[in-house]
Amino acid sequence: MEWVGVVLFGVGVLVALVVALWLFQRSLDQPGGRDGLGTMGNGMGVMDNFFSPSRADAAEELERQKRAAHVMPSPDEDDELRHGQVRRNPDGSPRSIRLTRPPEDD
């Protein structure tokens, strides 16, 4: 009768595993349930660094450039010389706009 206990224990472990997987899958459907799941996305990155360091450096630089913010013009720059002038009425509404061509670089 010892085998009955082993079988019942195995069935119990199997049922517990199925219930745990079912609960985990349901938790992924909740809002924010998939946050943090991509933390091991580059698990083989160490091997890439070891066997091809220049390729790994280039990939890291490309990823950094994707996340970098775009360069914004400074408010101190003279925008009128590059794009044109806006003449305004005393109340601040635009009266006329004069567009200029950018200088040709030869």
N, C-alpha and C positions, 0 to 999 in steps of 0.2 A: 504493500500500500504506500510505499515511499514514493513511487512514481507519480501517484495522484497529486501529492504535494508539489512536486517539481513541475508537473503540467499546469496546475493551478497558478503557481508562481509565474511561469512563463506567460500564461494567458493574461494574468494581471499586469505584468510589465508591458506586454503588447498593447493592452487596452489603455494603460496610462500614457504610452507613447503616442497612440492615435489621438487621444483626447488633448494632449499637450500640443501636437501639431495642428489640430483643428483650432484650438484657442489662439495659437500663434498666427495662423492664417487670418483669423477674424480680426486680430489686433492690427494687422497690416492694412485692413480696409478702413480703419478709423482715421480721422484727420490727424496728420502728423505721424502716422504709424510707420512710414518708411523713412523718416528722418534718421540719419546716422548709419544707414545700412551700407553706404558706399565707402566706409572708412578703410577697408582692405582692398579697394579697387586695384591698386598697383602693388599687389603682394610680391610680384616678381621684379619689382623695380630695383632691388638690391642686386640681382643678377645682371640686370642691364647696366647698372653702374660699374660692376666689376669687369664685365667682358667688353663693354663698349662705352667708356666714360665720355667720349666726345659726343656720341649720339644721345646719351642720357642728359648731358648738359644742354644740348640743343633743344631737346624736348622740354626740359624744365624752363628754358628761356622762352620758348614759344607759348607755353602755358602761362608764364608770368606776363607776357605781352598781351595775351587774351584778356587777362583780368585787369590790366592797367587802365587807368582812366584816360580819356582823350584829352589832348592839350586844348585848353580853353584860352582864348585871347584875353590878355590883361585889360582891365578897364582903362588903364593909363595909356594904352596904345592909341595912336591917332587913326581911328577907323575911317575917318572922312577921306583921308588921302588915298586909301586903298579902294574904297567902294563908292564913295560919292558923298553928297551933302544933302541934308534935309533942312529946309528953311521952315520956320515955324511962325505962326501967328502969335500975337501977344498972349492969347489964352492957352497956348501950348499945342494946338492942333497943327498938323502939317499943312503948309501952304504950297510948297513945291519940293520936288525931289530932283536932284541933279546927279546922274550916274556917270562915273568916269571909268575909262578902261584902265586896267592895270598896266603898268609900264612893261614894255617888251624887253625881255632879257636876251641880248644878243651875245 
